[in-house]
C-alpha cells in the first residue's frame, strides 16, 4: 500500500472513530429538560410548540418502531420519500431495543407532514408500516456538534477522475466510505454536496448523477455560479418526470445531457421529447448519446410536429389529399382548395443522378417559377395560379402519377384552431405512356397552408410545390414493397397523446373513459377507425347504458354515421 492510500485509510478510520464517539455520547445523553415528546396519541400538542420547529439551534430525535429486519437505507428512504418535498437530513442513525433512532434539525415542515399522517410511514417492503415518535429539543447544537463536510470532501475526492475532469456520483448514498446517509434525492443534501464539490477547486467538466432517485433539479443551479465548467451531466435512471425541471439547468450551457431511464422519457413522444429539450437547452448538441445539432444547426428528422395533438388532423389530410390526387380524374380536388387559393410550382433538374438521367420533366419546367431558370420574367407572374378552378385545371394537365407513402416526410410547422401549415416530401412515379417508356421517379416537396373551418373541415388557401428528378437513394429505396391499405403516417405516441385522443373521443361520442379507451385501443388509436367501430357498435346496440356519460344517450348519433358515409364525397379532417 503506497503512502497516499495509507493516509486516506487512516483519515477514514479517524472519521469512523469520531462517529462512534458521537453515537456513544448521544445514546446515553439525558434529553434537554425542556424537551417535548410527540407520539401518535398526543399529536394535538404540536401547535403549542411550533416555535421549537423553527428554532435551528436544537436537534430533534426521531424514534421509529416496527423496523423488523429493515436496514438503515430502507427505513430512511421510506421516511424521506414520505416527507418529500420537505427537507429532512437524518444523522447518527442507530438501532436500540427494536427502535431505529436518528437526529435532525431545521426540519419543521417535514415534522408537520409526519404529524399530519399520524406519525405513520408506509413500509414499501412490508404490510406493517413504520410508526414514529419525535422528541423536540432533544439536544442543543452546542451539546452535539456534527460535521459531515469533512467526510463528504473525502468521498468526493475519491470519486474525482483528474485525467478526464469527471465527478462520478453514481449511487452516491450507497458509497461505503460515507459515514452518514447522504441521498442526493433530498434537494438540500444534493445542494450541499454540489456546493462542497465546487469548494474542491477542481474543474468538473462531466458530472455523473446516475441512479440517485433524483426528482427535482433545482439544486443544480449551484453549478451556474463561477467557475462554471460543467458541459455534460448524466442524469440517467432517476425519477425526473416533468420537462419543466430542465429550466433549472438551462443557464449551465450544457452540450451533452443524458436522461434515459427517467419517467419523462416515456411520458412524451420522441418528437415532443426532443423538441422541448432543444427549446430549453439551446446549446445542447447531444441528448442520450444522439446528435441533435451540427455546426449550430438542428439535425433534420423525418417527421416534425409542432403540436402532437394534431397527429390525427395531419394524417387524415395527407390520406385524403394524396388519395384524390392519384385518381384518374382530379376534378374532385376543386373541393380541397379555397375559391381564392393560390398555387405555385418550381422545378429543377439535378445533374449527376445516374439513376434518373433519362428523366424528362418538360411539363413541370414549363410551369416553374424558379427565377434563376426563367428567361422571361413576365412568365413568373403568369405562373402564379389563382382560384380553385384554375388550380385544378393546372393539376389535371400534370402527368398521372402514384405517390409512395412510405417515403413521406411530414412537417407540421404551424397549428391553431383556425389554420395550419403542413409540408410533405417524398417520392412519386409517373406511369409509362407507351410500352417502350419506363416509369419515371420524381422527388417532391409540397407545402400546404390550410384554413380550418368551424365544422372541422379544412381547405387549402396556398400551396407551394417543388419537383425534381429523384435522387439515387430515392430510386433505390422506393416502390420495393406492395402498397399498404393503411395510408397514415405513423408518429410515435406517448401516454399523454393517448389521453388527448381519449378526451376528444369522449367529447364526440359521449362515451365514458373506459369505453372510449376500449374503442381507441382496438383500432390502435386511429380516430377515424375508432369512430367507425363506435357507430357500428351503437347501431347494433352493443354498448351498455353505463358506457355513456349522463347525457350520452340523448345525443343524435345519426350525424356521426352520416359524416362517415359522406367522407368519400367531401374532404373532412
C-alpha positions, 0 to 999 in steps of 0.5 A: 500500500503506497503512502497516499492510500495509507493516509486516506485509510487512516483519515477514514478510520479517524472519521469512523472513530469520531462517529462512534464517539458521537453515537456513544455520547448521544445514546446515553445523553439525558434529553434537554429538560425542556424537551417535548415528546410527540407520539401518535396519541398526543399529536394535538400538542404540536401547535403549542410548540411550533416555535421549537420547529423553527428554532435551528439551534436544537436537534430533534430525535426521531424514534421509529418502531416496527423496523423488523429486519429493515436496514438503515437505507430502507427505513430512511428512504421510506421516511424521506420519500414520505416527507418529500418535498420537505427537507429532512437530513437524518444523522447518527442513525442507530438501532436500540431495543427494536427502535431505529433512532436518528437526529435532525434539525431545521426540519419543521415542515417535514415534522408537520407532514409526519404529524399530519399522517399520524406519525405513520410511514408506509413500509414499501417492503412490508404490510406493517408500516413504520410508526414514529415518535419525535422528541423536540429539543432533544439536544442543543447544537452546542451539546452535539456538534456534527460535521459531515463536510469533512467526510463528504470532501473525502468521498468526493475526492475519491470519486474525482477522475483528474485525467478526464475532469469527471465527478462520478456520483453514481449511487452516491448514498450507497458509497461505503466510505460515507459515514452518514446517509447522504441521498442526493434525492433530498434537494438540500443534501444534493445542494450541499454536496454540489456546493462542497464539490465546487469548494474542491477547486477542481474543474468538473467538466462531466458530472455523473448523477446516475441512479440517485432517485433524483426528482427535482433539479433545482439544486443544480443551479449551484453549478451556474455560479463561477467557475462554471465548467460543467458541459455534460451531466448524466442524469440517467435512471432517476425519477425526473418526470416533468420537462419543466425541471430542465429550466433549472439547468438551462443557464449551465450551457450544457452540450451533452445531457443524458436522461434515459431511464427517467419517467419523462422519457416515456411520458412524451413522444420522441418528437415532443421529447426532443423538441422541448429539450432543444427549446430549453437547452439551446446549446445542447448538441447531444441528448442520450448519446444522439446528435441533435445539432451540427455546426449550430444547426438542428439535425433534420428528422423525418417527421416534425410536429409542432403540436402532437395533438394534431397527429390525427388532423395531419394524417387524415389530410395527407390520406385524403389529399394524396388519395384524390390526387392519384385518381384518374380524374382530379376534378374532385380536388376543386373541393380541397382548395379555397375559391381564392387559393393560390398555387405555385410550382418550381422545378429543377433538374439535378445533374449527376443522378445516374439513376434518373438521367433519362428523366424528362420533366418538360411539363413541370419546367414549363410551369416553374417559377424558379427565377434563376431558370426563367428567361422571361420574367413576365412568365413568373407572374403568369405562373402564379395560379389563382382560384380553385378552378384554375388550380385544378385545371393546372393539376389535371394537365400534370402527368398521372402519377402514384405517390409512395407513402412510405417515403413521406416526410411530414412537417407540421410547422404551424397549428391553431384552431383556425389554420395550419401549415403542413409540408410533405416530401417524398417520392412519386412515379409517373406511369409509362405512356407507351410500352417502350417508356419506363416509369419515371421517379420524381422527388417532391416537396409540397407545402400546404397552408390550410384554413380550418373551418368551424365544422372541422373541415379544412381547405387549402388557401396556398400551396407551394410545390417543388419537383425534381428528378429523384435522387439515387437513394430515392430510386433505390429505396422506393416502390420495393414493397406492395402498397399498404391499405393503411395510408397514415403516417405513423408518429410515435405516441406517448401516454399523454397523446393517448389521453388527448385522443381519449378526451376528444373521443369522449367529447364526440361520442359521449362515451365514458373513459373506459369505453372510449379507451376500449374503442381507441385501443382496438383500432390502435388509436386511429380516430377515424377507425375508432369512430367507425367501430363506435357507430357500428357498435351503437347501431347494433346496440352493443354498448351498455347504458353505463358506457355513456356519460349522463347525457350520452344517450340523448345525443343524435348519433345519426350525424356521426354515421352520416359524416362517415358515409359522406367522407368519400364525397367531401374532404373532412379532417 
